[in-house]
């Protein structure tokens, strides 16, 4: 499969989503061409994944405001960072946060990234996740605690997705480094692939999604300005990552987890860039799937 970028961002939007959206208008000239496009795409695989938010994106905002911003960009699933639900929160505080998330119509699917450096932190993380009703912990563990992590996964049925942090992470810099440590463990222990950090260390997110598909449990999606250790987050579609190719690969491998936006730029005013990123990814998916599939619930 050719994993080269499809088109520069502007041309991609102009030649696909934008044009198709205009042609889709009722009675618009070219409607017959759109129908043909739909027919050609009707046999394509449909995604099993959902779009979500890693709440680190909104780390400067309190939980109620973060939830409102999540709703404004049309996302319905969230992974809470400790900024919004502290790891040492009391059961009462956890229940209150859980109530707020549910009241906003958002699914609290996970917490993280959570450090697990010792037994105490492992136990705390699982107690926290269980109390909050989370189905997954996105984690940054030390390799020597993995036997205990596996034990807790089997006791609680809470999955653990280990986040690769790229350059500077001495334990799990790449998706491959995660895979090598977890491939013999319970299948509910796997990888949270951060596409930005993956590219920053010189690996290929598209190829690695296929290589490690059997342990791909979660995704952090973003774009970066350069595929090097110095790479910084930018709005999706403005950087160097082949996000269309990556999304096509997730569909091809039947990935069924969350694709969570982690927009690290503009921490004091992230909503415009986050909205642009969500819009770009939705536009790419609309084009990949064809107009008739826009009713698919990805958020």
N, C-alpha and C positions, 0 to 999 in steps of 0.2 A: 504494500500500500504506500502511495506517495504521501509523505507527511509534510511536504513543503507548504508554507503559508499560501492560502488560496489567492488572496489579493490584498493590496494595501487597504487599510481601513476605509478610507473615503470611497475608493472604487468598489469595495465589497458592499457597502451600504447603498451606493448609487445603483449598482448593477443587480442587486438582489432584493433586500427587504424594502427599500424605498420604492423601487419600480413596481414590485409586486403589490405593495400596499395601495399604490395609485390605481393599478389595473384591477384590483379587487373591488373597487367602488362600484356600486350598483349602476349598471348600464354604461359603465365606462368603456371606451374603445379598448380593444385588446382583451376583453373578458374571455373570449374563446381561447386565447393563448394561455391565460391563467388556468383555465380548465384543463388544457393539455398538460400544463406543468403539474397540476394536482394529480392527474392520472399517472404521469411518469413517476411521481414520488409515492404513490399509494402503497406500493409494496415494500417501501423502506422500513427498516426496523424503527420502532417507537421507543423512546427512552423510558427506562424504569426508574431513573433517578429523579430527585426533587431538588429545587433550588432553595437555599437556606442562607442564614447569616451567621458568621462567627462574630460574636458581640464585641470582640477586641476592636473591631472597626469603630465602635461607638463608645470607646473607653472613657471619654471625657464627659459623658452624659449619664445622669442617674437612670435607673432601670425604667421608670415610667416613660421618660422621654425617649430612651432607646427603643422601647417597644413601639411607641408611636411612630418613630422614624422607620422602624422595620416594616410597619404596616404601610407607610407612605410609599415605599418602593415595591410593595406587592409581595413581600416574602412572608411565608407562613410557618417557617421552621427556624429554630434558633439554637445555637450552641453558646451557653453563657460562660463568659470569662469571670474570674473572681472579682473584677471591678464591679460587676452587677450582682454577684452572689458570692460573698466571701467564703473561702473554704472553711473558716472557723465559725460560720454562722450557726446560731442555735437552731434547733428543730422548729421553733416558732418563726424565726426569720426565714428559714427555708420554705416553710409552708406559706408564708405571706408572699414570698417571691413567686412561688409556684402558682399561687392564686392569681397574682397580677398577670403572669404570662398567659395563663388559661383564659383570663378575663379579656385579654386583648385578642383572643382567637388565634394564638400562636402556639405551636407545638414545641415544647422544651425537650428536644431530642437528645441533647448531650451537654456536657460541661467540659471546658478546657480552653487552652492547653493547661494541663495540671502536671506539675512536677511530682515525680515519685522517686525520691532519692534513698528512702529507707522504709522499714516496715511500718513505722508510724504514719508516714505519708500515704502509703498504699492503703492502709486500713481507713484512714480519714477520707481519702478520695472515694472509696467504695461506699462508705457510710453516707457521705454527702450526696453522691449520685442516687443511691437507693432512696434516701429521704425525699429527694427532689423528683423522683419518678423518671429519671433520665435512663435512656436505653443504652447509652454509650458514654465512655470517658475518652476524650482526646488527650493523650498523655505524652509526657516526656520522662520516661523512667530511666533509671540506671539498669544496665543489663543484669546485674546480680539480684535484682528484686523480681525478675520475671517469673521465677517459680512461684512466688507468693501471689503475683498478679494472676497467674493461671489458676491458682487455687481459688482466689476470690471470684474470678469470672465463672468458674464452675459452681460456686456457692450461690451467686446472685443472678446469673445469666445476663449480667451487664457486659457488653462488649468493650474492648479497649482498642483504640486506633492510635498507633504510635506515630507522632508527627515528626517528619524529617525537617531539620532546621538549617540545613545547608552549611556553608562555611562557618567554622567556629563551633559547631556541635561535634564534640569528640566521640559521642556514642552513636548518634543516628543522623549523620549529615545527608544521606541519600536514601531514596526508596529501597535500593538494594541492601543497604546496611540494616534496614528494618527487616526486610524479608529474610535475610540470613539468620537473624536472631529468632524469628517467630515461626518459621516454616514447620518446625517440629512440635509446636505448641497447639493448644486448643484453637480451632478454626475461628473462634470469636475474638482472637487476638490478631491484629493485622496492622495495616498501614493507613494513616491519614496523609495522603500525598499533598504537599504544598507545591503547587506548580512553579511558583516563583523561586523558592529555595532550591527546588530540583534543578532548574535552569541555571541558577547562580553558581552552582558547584560543577556545572558542565555536563549534567545528565540530561536526557531527553524525556520530558513528561509524556509525550505521545507514545514513544516506544516502551517506557517503563509502565505505563498503564496496562499495556498488553502483557508485558513480561510478568507482572505481579498481580494480575487480575484476580487470582484466587484469594489474595489477601488484601485487596483494596476495599477498605471499609468506609472511608470518608475522604473528602477532597476539600482542600482550600484553594479556591480559584482567585486569581489576580493577574495583573500584567506587570512587567518590569521594563525599565528603559534600556537595559543592557544585560545580556546573558553572561554576567561575570560577577565575582564576589562583591563588586561595588554597586550592583544593580539595585535600583530603588523602585518602589511601587508607583505605578501610574494607572490611570483609568484603563479599564479593559478595552482593548482595541487600539490603544495609542502606543503600545510598547512593541516588543520584539517576539512575544510568544505566539505560537501557532494555536490560538484558542479554538478556531474552527476545527482544526485537525484533532485537537484534544477532545473536543465534545463529540466529534464523529467517532473517535475511538471508544469513548465511554458507551455510546450507543451500540457500537459493534460488539463489545465484550459483554454487553448485557449488565453493566454496572447498575446496581439497585440501591445505592446509598444516597447520601446528600452531597450536593455540590454547594459548598458554603462560601459566600463572598467574604474575603478578608481584605478589605480596602484599608491599607495602613497609612495612606497619604492624608494630609489635611485633617489632622486629628481634632482640631478645633471647629472645623466646618466640613465634615465628611459627606454630608448628604448629597450635594450636587455630583461629586465624583462617584459616589456609590450608585446613585440613580442612573448615571450615564453607563456605569459598568453593567448594572442589571439590564438596562435597555439594550446594550450591545449584545450581551449573551443571549437574551431572548430573541433578538433579531437574527442572530446566527442560527439559533435553533429553528426559528420559523422557516428560514431559508433551507436548512438541511432537510426538514421534515415535510415542507410543502404547506401551502396555505390551508388546506383542508384539515391539517392536524393542529391548528392553533388552539383548538379547544382542549388539548391535552393539558392537564393540571401539573405544571412544573414547579409552582411556588409553594 
